[in-house]
Amino acid sequence: MKNKETLEEFVTYLKNKPSTYGYDAILAYDRFRANRLLLQEYIDRFDNNSYFEPLSFTTTITPGAQWEAVVDHTLDVPRLSFENSSIAHSRADLTMRITAGKQLTLTRSIGAKVKKLIR
């Protein structure tokens, strides 16, 4: 795992060439503060009954043969991560854990008229 770049390395990198890809600013986040802000926003929305509604959908795995059904998945507080990013390859990952709901696997054998619940 590569160590974090120092401030001096970052400043040197910025001096080499335009590094903002045509933008006029660089944006930096403090992970702890950003996650604290996301948590507070989640709590505020939770209290106001305007958080994400449970997710329900079905997706095809094998056309005509296998499906995955997600039923009433409830998501918890969003978390922001910058762990796999660098100055050259900036990226942020936002994750929300599933805290409730079901995931069902459905199959239909060749020639069968009804789907079968596997799990």
C-alpha positions in Angstrom: 0.0 0.0 0.0 1.4 3.4 -1.0 1.9 6.0 1.7 0.0 9.3 1.5 1.6 12.0 -0.6 3.2 14.8 1.4 2.2 18.4 0.9 5.6 19.0 -0.9 5.0 16.2 -3.3 1.5 17.5 -4.0 2.7 21.1 -4.7 5.5 19.7 -6.9 2.9 17.7 -8.9 0.7 20.8 -9.4 3.7 22.8 -10.7 4.5 20.2 -13.4 1.5 20.8 -15.6 -2.1 21.9 -15.4 -3.6 19.4 -13.0 -7.2 20.6 -12.7 -8.4 19.3 -16.0 -9.7 22.7 -17.1 -11.3 23.5 -13.7 -10.3 26.5 -11.7 -10.2 24.9 -8.3 -9.1 21.9 -6.3 -11.5 20.4 -3.8 -10.3 18.5 -0.7 -12.4 16.7 1.8 -11.6 15.6 5.4 -13.0 12.1 5.5 -14.0 12.4 9.2 -15.7 15.7 8.8 -17.5 14.7 5.6 -18.8 11.5 7.2 -19.9 13.5 10.3 -21.8 15.9 8.0 -23.4 12.9 6.1 -24.4 11.3 9.4 -26.0 14.5 10.6 -27.9 15.0 7.3 -29.1 11.4 7.6 -30.3 11.9 11.2 -32.1 15.1 10.2 -33.8 13.4 7.3 -34.7 10.4 9.4 -36.4 12.6 12.0 -38.3 14.4 9.2 -39.4 11.0 7.7 -37.8 11.9 4.4 -34.9 9.3 4.3 -34.7 6.7 1.5 -37.7 4.5 1.2 -37.1 0.7 1.2 -35.9 -0.7 -2.1 -37.7 -3.4 -4.0 -36.9 -4.7 -7.5 -36.2 -7.8 -9.5 -33.3 -8.2 -11.9 -32.7 -10.9 -14.5 -29.5 -13.0 -14.0 -30.2 -15.5 -16.9 -33.0 -14.6 -19.3 -36.0 -16.8 -18.8 -34.2 -19.0 -16.1 -32.9 -17.0 -13.1 -33.8 -13.8 -11.3 -32.8 -12.0 -8.1 -35.5 -10.2 -6.2 -34.7 -7.5 -3.6 -37.6 -6.9 -1.2 -37.8 -4.0 1.2 -34.0 -3.3 1.5 -33.5 -0.5 4.0 -30.2 1.5 3.9 -28.4 3.0 6.8 -26.2 6.2 7.0 -24.0 7.0 4.0 -20.3 6.7 4.4 -17.7 8.4 2.2 -14.3 6.8 1.6 -11.2 8.1 -0.3 -9.0 5.1 0.6 -8.3 3.9 -3.0 -7.6 7.3 -4.5 -4.5 9.4 -5.1 -4.0 12.8 -6.5 -3.5 11.4 -10.0 -6.6 9.1 -9.8 -9.1 10.9 -7.5 -12.1 8.9 -6.5 -14.6 8.8 -3.7 -16.8 5.8 -2.8 -20.2 6.4 -1.1 -21.6 3.3 0.6 -24.7 2.5 2.5 -25.2 -0.8 4.3 -28.3 -2.8 4.0 -29.9 -3.1 7.4 -33.2 -4.8 6.6 -35.0 -6.7 3.8 -34.8 -9.9 1.9 -32.9 -11.1 -1.2 -34.6 -14.0 -3.1 -33.2 -16.2 -5.9 -35.8 -17.4 -8.3 -35.3 -20.0 -11.0 -37.5 -21.6 -13.7 -36.5 -25.0 -15.2 -36.7 -25.4 -19.0 -40.4 -26.1 -19.9 -41.7 -25.1 -16.4 -44.5 -22.6 -16.2 -43.8 -21.3 -12.6 -40.7 -19.9 -10.9 -39.1 -21.8 -8.0 -37.7 -20.0 -4.9 -34.2 -21.2 -4.2 -33.4 -19.0 -1.2 
